[in-house]
């Protein structure tokens, strides 16, 4: 089934390839617990580390719709931790406004996803979570890879790093939404995915405008 790119502007070509062609067998690089990468920004890195751990350990049912909601909720909780750090330590008024908007939207989305997983309790399996060649498994791995991309370029400035990681978060969510749109079977879940995609587009535009006016943040 061809993918419907309702969030195409969020998806880099490399990410699309990792979902639609040969499986990506690369192991995501570990995040160092100390040193230059972690110095000055443990909260942001910790949010990503916690997501990596939870996505690796959370039990999956083998039903794409149920597991999509489960994994997307994990990504949203990581973004909420990033937003909390920005509101606690960030100085830029635009990014603080983005963090407040994200906090409102994603708390609502997490609740909707929680209800959706409860509705799909004990679902019929339709994929093997251990099959690295499965299209859904490839996309969930690609979403994590997308989120990891800016890690090595973090600068130790909460505002700049928040903008970079939040854009990566939205791109990663776009990959998961794409997977649900292409592979999901539950009409209610697919509609929720479209609603979440539409809600994050204004944040993406705002973050990109911010980076355009703060060139050091985009490098």
BALUM-658815 format. One record per residue: residue in one letter; x, y, z of N, C-alpha, C in turn. Coordinates in steps of 0.001 Angstrom, whole numbers, padded with zeros to 6 digits, always signed. Layout:
N
AXYZXYZXYZ ...
//
This chain:
219
X+000842-001194+000000+000000+000000+000000+000876+001243+000000 X+000649+002150-000916+001486+003355-000951+001206+004252+000232 X+002232+004926+000683+002091+005857+001801+001394+007127+001330 X+000579+007683+002186-000069+008975+001914+000693+010019+002693 X+001282+010952+001951+002202+011896+002596+001482+013149+003065 X+000525+012975+003985-000157+014156+004504+000753+014961+005404 X+001850+014350+005827+002861+015080+006593+004187+015035+005857 X+004135+015069+004546+005357+014896+003778+006409+015932+004053 X+006005+017172+004342+007004+018208+004565+007808+017973+005829 X+007322+017050+006695+008049+016757+007918+009117+015688+007739 X+009057+014972+006627+009846+013756+006514+011018+013944+005591 X+012211+013707+006086+013411+013771+005259+013468+012552+004357 X+014128+012696+003209+014177+011603+002247+014842+010367+002843 X+015855+010568+003645+016537+009409+004231+015624+008645+005156 X+014796+009356+005898+013881+008701+006811+012845+007909+006047 X+012321+008490+004961+011355+007783+004145+011953+006499+003610 X+013202+006565+003161+013840+005386+002612+013956+004277+003634 X+014232+004637+004872+014416+003615+005888+013116+002903+006205 X+011964+003546+005915+010677+002901+006159+010205+002087+004972 X+010578+002511+003755+009932+001938+002592+010812+000988+001792 X+012108+000940+002089+012971+000066+001310+013541-001033+002195 X+014830-001299+002077+015433-002355+002867+015475-001969+004347 X+015340-002951+005258+015359-002620+006684+016691-002035+007100 X+016617-001071+007999+017822-000453+008541+018239-001240+009769 X+019367-001911+009686+019810-002754+010790+020790-002051+011710 X+021006-000755+011493+021936-000039+012347+021405+000058+013765 X+022291-000012+014728+021930+000193+016125+022096+001674+016441 X+021058+002337+017004+021208+003755+017345+022401+003967+018259 X+023193+005017+018038+024371+005248+018862+023994+005519+020306 X+024733+004961+021264+024430+005239+022667+024725+006684+023015 X+023943+007216+023926+024161+008581+024384+025097+008549+025582 X+026193+009279+025547+027151+009229+026646+026562+009806+027913 X+026825+009182+029072+026265+009669+030327+026970+010898+030867 X+028145+011216+030353+028875+012368+030854+029742+012917+029742 X+030459+014002+030025+031323+014580+029009+030646+015734+028307 X+031240+016215+027199+030749+017421+026535+029295+017330+026100 X+028838+016147+025637+027470+016055+025153+026465+016284+026262 X+026724+015699+027420+025761+015797+028502+025912+017080+029313 X+027068+017714+029253+027327+018870+030102+026382+020012+029764 X+025712+020544+030791+024873+021713+030609+023493+021412+030082 X+023167+020164+029702+021858+019861+029179+021388+018449+029551 X+021593+018012+030792+021191+016652+031149+019705+016422+031010 X+018885+017464+031214+017446+017278+031126+016983+016892+029734 X+017481+017563+028699+017085+017260+027327+017595+015894+026907 X+018859+015603+027190+019416+014308+026828+018706+013201+027602 X+018404+013460+028858+017730+012461+029675+016366+012111+029093 X+015659+013095+028562+014351+012830+027967+014472+011852+026801 X+015510+012028+025982+015722+011127+024854+016172+009757+025343 X+017074+009725+026325+017542+008454+026874+016384+007642+027451 X+015504+008326+028163+014371+007639+028768+013443+007085+027693 X+013239+007850+026623+012416+007366+025522+013037+006125+024890 X+014353+006160+024655+015037+005003+024082+014831+003768+024954 X+014999+003947+026252+014850+002822+027172+013424+002292+027148 X+012460+003183+027209+011069+002737+027278+010617+002102+025974 X+011051+002655+024828+010642+002052+023565+011255+000667+023409 X+012447+000460+023964+013089-000846+023880+012433-001867+024808 X+011842-001407+025909+011378-002333+026942+009856-002442+027040 X+009110-001515+026469+007655-001563+026615+007106-002799+025905 X+006229-003556+026552+005648-004739+025900+004752-004329+024734 X+004915-004988+023606+004093-004701+022426+003149-005870+022169 X+001979-005544+021674+000944-006562+021490+001054-007261+020147 X+001737-006637+019177+001762-007179+017836+000612-006689+016990 X-000152-005719+017498-001207-005073+016714-000748-003669+016379 X-000709-003318+015106-000112-002041+014687-000846-000846+015279 X-002170-000857+015269-002915+000294+015782-002650+000498+017272 X-002717-000576+018027-002473-000479+019474-001044-000034+019750 X-000074-000646+019072+001325-000338+019359+001715+001039+018835 X+001072+001498+017765+001271+002879+017312+000902+003850+018421 X-000275+003667+019012-000716+004566+020083+000221+004498+021272 X+000662+003299+021604+001577+003119+022736+002895+003852+022502 X+003483+003679+021312+004778+004286+021017+004661+005799+020844 X+003576+006254+020233+003410+007698+020060+003256+008388+021410 X+002568+007748+022332+002434+008325+023673+003795+008453+024348 X+004685+007481+024128+006034+007578+024691+006777+008779+024113 X+006673+008977+022798+007321+010125+022165+006746+011433+022715 X+005451+011472+022912+004830+012691+023431+005290+012982+024854 X+005426+011949+025659+005885+012183+027045+007318+012716+027054 X+008136+012235+026129+009495+012772+026037+009460+014249+025662 X+008581+014616+024722+008461+016020+024322+007951+016874+025476 X+007065+016327+026291+006570+017074+027449+007699+017350+028442 X+008621+016409+028583+009785+016652+029454+010660+017761+028875 X+010835+017758+027555+011601+018839+026919+010917+020182+027157 X+009598+020217+027011+008866+021466+027212+008994+021957+028649 X+008953+021024+029593+009095+021416+030998+010454+022057+031248 X+011505+021489+030652+012837+022049+030837+012930+023439+030213 X+012322+023604+029035+012339+024928+028394+011626+025961+029262 X+010514+025580+029852+009774+026517+030694+010521+026805+031999 X+011307+025858+032461+012070+026064+033698+013348+026871+033470 X+014013+026653+032309+015338+027228+032116+015475+028088+030865 X+014592+027956+029920+014710+028705+028673+014456+030189+028861 X+015049+030993+027971+014935+032446+028071+014159+033067+026914 X+014056+032358+025793+013446+032922+024596+011919+032886+024704 X+011283+034040+024527+009831+034125+024721+009060+033309+023676 X+009562+033280+022450+008884+032506+021407+008912+031023+021724 X+010083+030524+022116+010197+029100+022411+009431+028723+023675 X+009375+029630+024617+008579+029362+025809+007091+029275+025451 X+006663+030114+024498+005273+030031+024030+005013+028709+023320 X+005989+028260+022523+005874+026954+021864+005764+025850+022912 X+006585+025932+023948+006570+024916+025000+005213+024872+025701 X+004629+026031+025939+003311+026070+026582+002243+025465+025684 X+002297+025795+024391+001337+025240+023444+001511+023729+023332 X+002761+023291+023265+003037+021857+023175+002522+021134+024416 X+002741+021735+025573+002293+021102+026815+000785+020891+026808 X+000043+021902+026351-001416+021782+026296-001845+020727+025289 X-001301+020818+024071-001706+019900+023001-001340+018457+023329 X-000106+018247+023767+000352+016882+023899-000182+016199+025149 X-000491+016949+026183-001176+016338+027315-002536+015801+026876 X-003213+016586+026028-004494+016140+025489-004307+014911+024605 X-003268+014934+023766-003022+013802+022875-002676+012544+023662 X-001878+012679+024710-001521+011518+025530-002777+010895+026131 X-003684+011728+026594-004940+011208+027153-005751+010497+026081 X-005823+011081+024874-006546+010436+023783-005910+009106+023404 X-004592+009069+023387-003888+007836+023057-004082+006783+024148 X-004144+007220+025394-004384+006286+026488-005769+005644+026344 X-006758+006456+026016-008110+005923+025810-008150+004985+024604 X-007382+005332+023572-007364+004498+022372-006747+003137+022659 X-005664+003104+023422-005053+001809+023743-005978+000978+024627 X-006724+001641+025515-007676+000907+026350-008798+000324+025492 X-009239+001086+024512-010285+000597+023609-009817-000609+022808 X-008539-000631+022471-007986-001728+021682-007311-002776+022558 X-007753-002895+023797-007157-003878+024696-007391-005290+024150 X-006378-006150+024293-006419-007517+023774-006715-007562+022272 X-005953-006797+021490-006225-006762+020053-005675-007997+019345 X-006178-008237+018138-005671-009352+017335-004321-008963+016743 X-003298-009798+016880-001983-009479+016300-002058-009419+014776 X-001324-008459+014195-001240-008383+012737+000178-008061+012255 X+001157-008143+013168+002554-008047+012773+003409-008652+013872 X+004666-008950+013537+005593-009527+014513+006578-008450+014951 X+006494-007971+016196+007401-006905+016657+008875-007275+016588 X+009193-008566+016486+010594-009004+016447+011109-009172+015025 X+010254-008947+014051+010656-009094+012654+011216-007773+012142 X+012534-007685+012020+013176-006431+011617+012820-006019+010197 X+012283-006951+009400+011930-006616+008026+010504-006087+007893 X+009728-006187+008957+008350-005698+008908+008328-004187+008729 X+007434-003697+007871+007387-002265+007558+007122-001426+008802 X+006236-001887+009679+005927-001116+010877+007130-001075+011818 X+007821-002196+011964+009019-002237+012807+010080-001296+012248 X+010255-001279+010921+011238-000382+010315+010895+001074+010606 X+009611+001408+010542+009237+002811+010770+009403+003222+012222 X+009119+002336+013158+009333+002703+014561+010820+002893+014839 X+011670+002078+014207+013110+002262+014362+013566+003554+013698 X+012986+003866+012529+013355+005099+011830+012950+006328+012630 X+011833+006243+013351+011404+007372+014179+012430+007666+015258 X+012953+006618+015901+013987+006817+016914+015251+007393+016298 X+015619+006886+015139+016818+007378+014465+016672+008864+014141 X+015473+009258+013723+015208+010663+013420+015366+011532+014658 X+014880+011044+015789+014995+011805+017028+016441+011932+017482 X+017263+010937+017174+018664+010950+017604+019545+011859+016750 X+019100+012189+015552+019964+012904+014601+020601+014179+015161 X+019861+015046+015890+020501+016288+016342+021328+016168+017613 X+021373+014975+018217+022019+014843+019529+023468+015316+019496 X+024216+014890+018497+025629+015229+018449+025909+016695+018229 X+024884+017468+017792+025083+018889+017504+024518+019795+018594 X+024060+019234+019697+023542+020078+020772+024643+020994+021296 X+024247+022218+021681+025223+023262+021966+025326+023635+023445 X+024470+023094+024277+024516+023471+025679+023676+024684+025999 X+022974+025216+024987+022057+026326+025193+020645+025748+025180 X+019914+025944+026275+018619+025292+026421+017674+025680+025285 X+017619+026964+024926+016711+027404+023872+017057+026753+022533 X+018313+026832+022136+018726+026270+020852+018529+024760+020815 X+018902+024086+021897+018796+022636+021922+017333+022195+021965 X+016507+022945+022668+015081+022632+022703+014487+022728+021302 X+014811+023787+020568+014286+023953+019212+014734+022797+018314 X+016004+022432+018389+016525+021360+017538+015878+020022+017871 X+015771+019712+019166+015206+018428+019558+013699+018373+019323 X+013014+019501+019498+011579+019478+019280+011249+019314+017799 X+012025+019942+016921+011826+019707+015493+012087+018242+015151 X+013134+017662+015737+013401+016241+015505+012259+015386+016031 X+011709+015773+017177+010558+015055+017725+009398+015078+016740 X+009092+016236+016183+007972+016333+015247+008235+015510+013987 X+009486+015498+013518+009807+014655+012359+009625+013176+012707 X+010061+012794+013917+009902+011400+014345+008425+011023+014456 X+007644+011923+015031+006205+011681+015112+005619+011553+013703 X+006112+012371+012765+005646+012269+011387+005866+010886+010808 X+006988+010260+011146+007270+008903+010667+006247+007921+011240 X+005942+008037+012541+004956+007158+013158+003570+007390+012572 X+003220+008646+012330+001922+008940+011732+001827+008361+010325 X+002921+008444+009607+002973+007876+008263+002747+006368+008325 X+003372+005707+009288+003212+004265+009436+001763+003904+009735 X+001124+004672+010623-000276+004391+010952-001179+004642+009743 X-000922+005703+009021-001730+006009+007847-001621+004905+006801 X-000419+004366+006642-000200+003357+005605-000599+001954+006052 X-000389+001652+007334-000488+000275+007782-001590+000021+008797 X-002104+001086+009414-003137+000919+010429-004453+000445+009826 X-005271-000197+010658-006553-000720+010195-007737-000150+010973 X-007463+000475+012098-008536+001011+012922-008864+002429+012482 X-010108+002656+012061-010496+003956+011511-010366+005068+012547 X-010745+004778+013786-010641+005792+014824-009211+006186+015108 X-008308+005206+015098-006909+005496+015357-006297+006300+014215 X-006661+005966+013002-006121+006698+011854-006624+008137+011863 X-007871+008352+012275-008388+009712+012375-007664+010489+013459 X-007383+009848+014585-006627+010504+015648-005224+010860+015158 X-004608+009982+014381-003282+010263+013832-003319+011506+012958 X-004347+011636+012122-004456+012818+011263-004635+014083+012104 X-005430+013976+013161-005658+015132+014031-004367+015569+014717 X-003583+014608+015183-002308+014925+015838-001348+015553+014827 X-001320+015023+013607-000460+015603+012579-000815+017043+012273 X-002106+017330+012179-002538+018701+011898-002179+019640+013040 X-002266+019153+014272-001999+019997+015438-000531+020383+015538 X+000388+019534+015048+001799+019849+015228+002355+020725+014098 X+001632+020877+013000+002151+021660+011888+002429+023123+012252 X+001530+023821+012996+001856+025207+013373+003119+025305+014222 X+003361+024319+015084+004579+024337+015895+005818+024186+015018 X+005724+023318+014020+006853+023121+013106+007167+024421+012379 X+006140+025090+011873+006363+026351+011154+006982+027399+012075 X+006500+027465+013312+007022+028447+014258+008477+028162+014588 X+008797+026897+014812+010178+026527+015130+011113+026804+013960 X+010654+026540+012760+011497+026805+011592+011726+028295+011408 X+010703+029093+011646+010889+030548+011558+011875+031020+012613 X+011784+030441+013815+012708+030830+014881+014138+030492+014482 X+014354+029293+013969+015705+028908+013569+016211+029772+012419 X+015321+030198+011529+015732+031057+010409+016245+032402+010901 X+015740+032871+012020+016176+034147+012582+017258+033977+013652 X+017610+032735+013922+018692+032417+014850+019605+031414+014171 X+020394+031858+013193+021180+030922+012357+022080+030002+013144 X+022631+030458+014258+023517+029596+015043+022780+028397+015574 X+021471+028519+015785+020692+027423+016347+020446+026333+015329 X+020485+026665+014047+020146+025703+013008+021351+024945+012509 X+022577+025351+012897+023779+024689+012382+024055+023401+013140 
//
